[in-house]
Amino acid sequence: MKFLLDENISRRIIPLLNDSLGEITYLLSPKTGLVPPVSDHLVWKYAKENGYHILTRDEDFIKLSLLFGSPPKVVFLNTGNLTNQYLADIIRKNVDQIKEFISSESFGFLVVQG
């Protein structure tokens, strides 16, 4: 699994996940070549063209999922402002559900409550 970490989540969370979700790439890393400002539509297109799922706290990606379908699939973290450690703990706690969602063909987005 490959996830694109939206810019609304700190890239510092990546090492805290201990490869729980597979490959996670921060949206604005040199690997993507994307530079701010990056529109949600551009993020969507990049994720789709490069085989990523989107990990975000931006509700607009749910709307894009409803509008365009998947891929990419969207994991929406419905949380307030949390420490990176606490957010990583929520993701790890839900990793089985996230993996099941990614392998399913039924849904385009998953809401993970914090």
C-alpha positions in Angstrom: 0.0 0.0 0.0 1.1 3.5 -0.8 -0.3 6.6 1.0 0.1 10.2 0.1 0.1 12.2 3.4 -1.8 15.5 2.8 -0.1 18.7 3.9 -2.6 19.2 6.7 -0.9 16.4 8.6 2.7 16.8 9.8 5.3 14.8 8.0 6.8 14.1 11.4 4.1 11.5 11.9 5.6 9.1 9.3 8.4 7.6 11.5 5.8 7.2 14.3 3.8 4.8 12.2 6.6 2.2 12.0 5.5 1.1 8.5 2.1 0.1 9.8 0.5 1.2 6.5 3.3 0.5 4.1 4.8 3.4 2.2 3.8 6.9 3.2 5.0 9.9 1.2 4.5 13.4 2.4 2.7 15.5 -0.3 5.4 18.2 -0.4 8.4 16.0 -0.2 11.0 16.2 -3.0 9.8 12.8 -4.2 6.5 14.2 -5.5 7.9 17.3 -7.1 4.8 19.2 -5.9 5.3 22.7 -4.6 2.8 24.9 -2.7 0.2 25.9 -3.2 -1.2 22.6 -4.3 -4.9 22.4 -5.0 -7.0 19.4 -3.9 -7.6 18.5 -7.5 -3.9 18.4 -8.2 -3.4 16.2 -5.2 -6.2 13.9 -6.4 -4.7 13.7 -9.9 -1.2 13.0 -8.6 -2.4 10.3 -6.2 -4.4 8.6 -9.0 -1.6 8.7 -11.5 1.0 7.4 -9.1 -1.0 4.7 -7.3 -1.4 6.4 -3.9 -4.3 6.4 -1.5 -4.8 9.8 0.3 -4.4 10.2 4.1 -5.9 13.5 5.1 -7.9 15.6 7.6 -9.4 17.7 4.7 -13.1 17.0 4.1 -12.8 18.2 0.5 -11.3 14.8 -0.4 -14.5 13.1 0.7 -16.4 15.3 -1.8 -13.9 14.5 -4.5 -14.3 10.8 -3.8 -18.1 11.1 -4.1 -17.7 13.1 -7.3 -15.0 11.0 -9.1 -15.0 7.6 -7.3 -11.9 5.7 -6.7 -9.0 5.4 -7.1 -7.6 7.0 -5.2 -9.1 5.9 -2.0 -9.3 8.4 0.9 -8.7 7.8 4.6 -10.2 10.8 6.3 -9.0 11.4 9.9 -11.8 13.1 11.6 -9.9 14.5 14.5 -9.2 17.9 16.0 -5.7 19.2 16.6 -3.7 16.4 18.2 -0.1 15.6 18.9 1.6 13.6 16.2 2.0 10.7 18.7 -1.7 10.7 19.5 -2.7 10.8 15.8 -0.2 8.0 15.0 -1.8 6.0 17.8 -5.3 6.5 16.3 -4.0 5.3 12.9 -2.3 2.3 14.3 -5.4 1.4 16.3 -7.4 1.4 13.1 -4.8 -0.2 10.8 -6.7 -3.4 10.2 -9.8 -1.5 9.3 -7.8 0.8 7.0 -6.2 -2.2 5.3 -9.5 -3.9 4.8 -11.0 -0.7 3.4 -8.1 -0.4 0.9 -8.6 -3.9 -0.4 -12.3 -3.6 -0.7 -13.9 -2.3 -3.9 -17.1 -1.1 -2.2 -16.2 2.3 -0.8 -14.1 5.3 -1.9 -13.5 6.8 1.5 -13.1 5.8 5.1 -13.7 8.1 8.1 -11.5 7.3 11.1 -12.8 8.9 14.3 -10.3 10.3 16.7 
